[in-house]
């Protein structure tokens, strides 16, 4: 009994000491990495998105002023371009990008959109409209019916309200995009100076946002449509839960999102998290974690490209390929959320209840 008591005391002391561990220290030049990421990844992405959003606004105004087959086609092309550009900025959920993620909350609340158009009275900032605005709302307005029916809806019946709703949704996107782009130009130095890995540091916020974004790719962009609740399949398919389900851009947007996440992780052509992990000799199954994550990004992108059609069609015609993609995205999520964060000493401070 005396020996057991001694073991218990030592165990408690060990746990106490472990629980008081200081923040993980290293000699890596975080400020140089953050400066590169801000200058060559984040700021250009916001500028490109702002430019694409302004072009979308111009085409939307032109269409509302003179609806025609040509102006509708031009508006659709601008929408696809802006949506793809948005994938490069959706990751960031801290100042000065707060509010950007609210431009792409799906699945779309079509009933709320129709109600807003019918009444002509709405507040896009209200919580009940979070799924009735942004890119998902435009996706529904422009693609939920054939081109002729869509054009006619902007010409007859409640056409004035429909045009106004489209204008308001597009203006909201344009305003958020330009505001974030302008703010980031002034925020770069403050962002680079916020070193460390604790909550509120730039490294801490980026690691959380990258992990969250990978998780969103796995869950919302693929898993939900396959009927997964966490990692358990319900056996049912939900195609309308897909991103851009009406314009059938879900595959293209996922690939764009993953490519931009990889660019952020690698710091573009400069210093990135791969270099940070290499500097502390982080390993994964006997190999450098830095290259393992880059490779897993490539694997996930390749699996997405291997799906021969857009995801809405693939759910029925190529479900095994979708399942393979889901598994690779799951692996990528764990590597970023668990392996990278623990090696860098970053606390993951969001919760998804999925168990990874």
N, C-alpha and C positions, 0 to 999 in steps of 0.2 A: 504493500500500500504506500510506503514511504517513497519507493521508486516511482510509482505512478504519479504521486503528488509532485515530485520533482519534474517529471516529464510534462505534467500539466502546466506548471509554472513557467518552464522554458518555452512551451508552446505559446502561452499567452504573451510572454515577452517578445517572442518572434513576431507574432501577429501585430502587436502594438508597434514594433519598430517598422514593420512592413507598411502599416497603415500611415506612418508618418514620413514616408519616402518623399524627398524633395522633388521638384520638377526635374525632368530628365535634362541633363546638360550635355552639350556637345560644342565643338569648335567651328561648326559649319557657318559660313557667312550667310545667314538668313536674309539680311537686308539686301545683299546683292541679288539673291534669287527673287525676292519679292519685287525689287525694282525691275528686273527683267520681265517677270510675269505681268506686272502692271503695264509696263511700257510696250511690250511686244505681243501680249496676248489679250489682256482685259480691255485696255483702252481702245485698241483698234477694233475689237469685236463690237464694243458699244458704238463706236463711230459708224461702222458698217451697218449695224442694225438701225441706227438713227437715220442714215441715208436711205435705207430700204423702206423704212416706215414713212418717210416723207414722200417717197415715190408712190407708195401705196395710197397715201392721202390724195395725191394729185390725181391718180387714176380713179379713185373712189369719187372725188368731186366731179371729174369729167363724166363718169358714168351716171351719177345722180342728176347732173344737169342735162344730159342727153343720152338716155338709155338706148343702146343699140347692140346688135350682135358684136360689132367690133369693139365698142367700149367695154362690154362685158368680158370679152376675151382678154383685153388688155388689163382689166382689173384683176382677173383670175391669175394672169401671169405675174403681176406685181405682188399679189397675195402669196403665191408659191415662193417667190424670191424672198419676201420679208419673213415668212414663216421659217425658211431655212436659215436666214441670218439670225433670227431670234434664238435658234438652238445654241449659238455661241455665247449668249448672255444669260440664259435661263438659270444656269448653275448658281449664280451669285445671289445670296439672300441676306445681304447686309448693306448698310449705307456705303455708297450712294445708289445701290441697286434695289433697295427695298421697294416692293410693289411690282417688280418685273415678272416674278413668277405668277402673279395674279392674272397675267395676260394669257395664260394657257392652262386653265383648270378644266380638265375633262374627266368624265364624259359630259357632253353638252346637255344643258337643261333646255330642251327645245320648247317645252310647255311654257317656261318663263319667258323665253324670247318671243313666242307668239302672243303671250299676254301683254308684254311690254309694247309690242307693235300695235296691238288692237286698242289699247288704252291711250297710247302716246304719252304715258306718264310713268317715269321710272328714274331711279338714281343708280347709275352704274357702280357707285362706290358702296352701295348697300350690300350686306352679306348675302341676301337672297339672290343677287345677280352675279355671284362669283363664277357661276357656270353658264352665264348668259351673256358674256362679253368676251373681248379678246379674240384671239385667232379661232377658237372653237365656234364662236358665234358667226364669224364671217364664213367659216367652212360650211356651216349649216345654211346660211342665207344664199350662198352662191352655188352650192353643189348638191343640196338635198333633193332637187328635182332636175329634170332635163333642162338643157339650155333655153329652149323655147318657153317652157313654163316659168322658169326663173325670170327671164326677161319680161314676160307678161305680168308677173307679180309686181314688178317695179313700174308698171305702166297703168294698171287699172286697179279698181277696188280701193284698198287702203295703201295705195302706192306712196303717197306723201309721207305717211308714218313709217313705212318700210325704208324709204330713202333716208329719212331723218335718223332712224335707228342705225342704219349702216354708217352714216356719217359720224354719229356720236361714238360708235364703237371704234371706228378707224381713228378718229381724233384722239381718243383715249390712248390708243396704242402709240400714236405719233408723239403725244405729249410725254408719256412715260419714257419713251425711247430717247427723245432729245434731252429731257431733264437729266436722265442717268448719264448720258454721254458727256454733257457739260460738267456735271458734278465730278465725274471720274477724272477729268483733266486736272481738276484742282486737288483731288484727294490722293494722288499718286504718292507724294512724299510722306504723307501721314500714314498711308497704308504700308509703305516700305519700312517705316520706322517702328511699327508695332510688332517688334520681334518677340520671341518666346513661343511657348506652345500652350499656354494656359488659355482658359476661356476668355475671348475678347481679343486675343492676338490674331494677327493676320494668318499665320500658319494654322492656328486652331480653327479659324473660321473657314479657311479654304479646304482643309481636310474634311471637315464636317460637310461642306457643300458638295465636294466631289463624291464623298460616300453616299450622301443623300441622292444626288443625281444619278449615280449608278444604280441605286436601289429603285429609283423611280423608273429607270429604263427596264429593269427586271420585272417590277410589279405592275406599274400602270401601262407601260407601253407594250408589254407582252403577256405577263402573267394573268392579269385580270381577264383579258379576252379568252385565255385558255381555261378559265374557270378556277384558277388557283386562289385559295385563301391562305396567305402565307406560302407554305410549301405543300399544302394539301390540295389535291385536285377535287373539285366538286363533280367533275364529269360533264359539266355543261359548258357551252361556248357562248361568249358575249361579245359579238363583233362590234356593237355600238359603243362599247367601252373604250374602243381604240382611239388613239389620237388621230385627228384628221380623217375620221371614218367616212365622211362624205366625199372628200376630194381624193381619197385613196392615196394619201401621202405618208401613211404611217411607217412604211419601210424606209423611205428616203429620209424622213425626219429622225428616226432612230439612228440610222447610220451617221447622219450629220451630227447628232448629239454626241455619239460615241467618239467620233473623230475630234470634235472640239474638246471633249473631256481629256482625251489622250494628249492633245496639244497643251492643255493647261498642266497636266501632270508632268509632261516633259519640258515645260517652259518654252515651247516652240523650238527654236534653234539655239536657245541659250540655257541658262541654269534653271532647273526645275526640281520637282520632288524626286525624280529618278536620281539626280545627282546628290540630293540630300541623303537619300537612303543608301546610296553607294558609299558616301563619306563616312557613315557609321557602321558599314559592313553588315547591313541588315540581310538576313538570309531567309529563304523559303524553300523547304525540302531540299536543302543542300546546294541551292543555287542563289545567286544574288536576287533579293526581293525586287530591286529596282528593275531588272530586266524581265523578271517573271511577270510583273504587272504590265509592262509594255507589251509583252508577248500575249498576255491574256486579252488586252484591248484588241490586238490584231485578230485573235481567235474569235472573239465576239463579233467583230465587224465582218469577218469572213463568213461566219454563220448567218448573219443577217443578209449578206449579199447572196448566200446560197439559197435563200428562200426565193423561188422563181417568180413569184407574183407579190402584189401588195398583201399585207397581213390579213385584211378582211376576207379576201379570197382564199388565202393560204390556210386559214383556220379549218376549212373543209377539204381543200385539195392537197395541202402539204402540211398537215398537222404534225407529223414526226419531225419535220425540219423546224417547225416552231418550237416544239418541245426541246430540241437540241439547243436552239438559241436561248431558250429560257434557262437551261442548265448552265450554259457558259456565262450568261449574265449573272446568275447566282454566284458562280465562282468568282467572277470579277468583283462583285459587291463585297464578298467576304474578305477578299484580299485587301481592298481599300478600307473597309470599315473596321476590320479586326486587325489584320497584319500590319498595314501601314500605320494606322493610328497608334497601335501599341508600341511599335518600334520608335515612333517619333515622340511618344509621351503625350499624345493628344487625347483628351476625353471626348467621346462622342456624346453630344448633349441633345440629340433628337431621339425620339422613340417611334418605332413603327409596329411593335408587338409581333414581329414576324419570326423572332427567335434566332436571328443570326448575330 
